[in-house]
Amino acid sequence: MEGYKSRWYLFFLAALISGVNLFGNNKSIVAASSFGTHIYRPVLQPTEVLPLIGTYTMKNTEGEVCIKASLGAQYIVIIQKKRWFFNLDPLKVLASGSCHRDLAVLSLTIPNNGASLQFTFKKENNHYYVTRLLASLIPQPVCLGCANKTYSGLVSRSKLFAASYGRSFTCKSANVVLTSSEMSINMVPVHMQAFGVPNGQYGEVEECLADFIKRTVPVIVLAIGVGLLMIAVVTLLLLKEHRMHGYERF
């Protein structure tokens, strides 16, 4: 009888120990599921730094590249009359969208929808352009006690980054687009093409007006300077020759 009781005692003790271990394991699982979740939120910076350049593509149902865009994107947010900055990290960006005959969409999103940019391209006759730009940013508060806030903006019915069909738009100068009273998007540099990117390669480029001015103004100024110098030299030679003829009369 004593042996029988001992066996029951040992069985009960083993079950109790096993139950404690199981309880401990379940507790660990609950703790991991409760505290292991991390929600990514962009961190605004008080100083401006040039954004990294990312290259993004979108393919149609036939596997052909219909949108290719290389750009650096910087969010500029106004908080209490002060500018704050957030640069889109290409390594965190997920590209998605759709391609149709006359309309194409490219969406750039980071985890947890912390920031997003959506470009809507439209083809019209022999040209294409971005007719709609939608932007959103959900950053961490910039101060203790500050409330969480979502910044969003929309530019529609515009003709941004326009180029001829089969050619690519390029701009090395800053492209600051005001999307709302509190947020702007600075895209620099920009190189994009839509509705036909043969073999996924950019076509001949069409540069933006700002780049054209930067490239041509120094040439024009140099040409004007050379022209003025030549006029001055010719004028001096004529004056010198005139004086020499004047001396011969005496």
C-alpha positions, 0 to 999 in steps of 0.5 A: 500500500505504501508503494502504491501511495508513493507511486501516486505521489511521484506521479502527482509531483511530476504532473505539478512540475510539468504544469509549472513549466507549461504555465511558464512557457505560455507566459513567455509566449504571451509576453513575446506577442505583447511586446514584440510588435514594433510599429515603424514611424518616420522620425522628423529631423530639424536639418536638411540632408539630401535624400538617397536616390531609389529606382522603382519600376512597374510592369504591365500584365505582359511583364513589360516595364511601363513606369521607371522612376529614379528619384530622391524624395524629401518630406518638408513639414511645417510645425509651429512655423518651423521646418522639419524634414524626412527623407524616404529610404529606398531600402524601406520602400515597397513599390506597387501600382497599375498600368493601363493604356492611358493611365498608370500609377506608381505608389511608393510606401514604407512599412506601416504606411508611415509615409507614401507617395503616389504618382498618377501618370496620364498619356495625352496625344504624344505626351505624358505627365504626372497629373496627380500626386498624393502624399502622406506622412505619419511621423513620430511627435517632435516633442514630449506630449505632442499629439500624433498627427497625419500629414497628407496632401494632394496635387491634382489636374497638373502636368508635372514632369511632362515629356514626349512619348518614348522619351524620359523626363530628367531634372537635377534641380530641386522640384519642390511640390506644395501638397498642402499648407503644412507639407511639401515634397522635394524630389531631387534629382528626378528621372522618369518615364512612363507608357513605354520603357523599351527593355526597361531602359530610359529613352532620350532625355528632356530636361526641366526648365531649371536645368536648361537655364542653369546649363545655358545661362553661363554659356550666354554670359560667357558669350556676352563677355567675349563679345564685349571684350572683342568690341572693346578691343576693336574700339581701341584699335580704331581709336589708335588708328584714328589718332595715327592718321591725325598726327600725319596731317601735321 
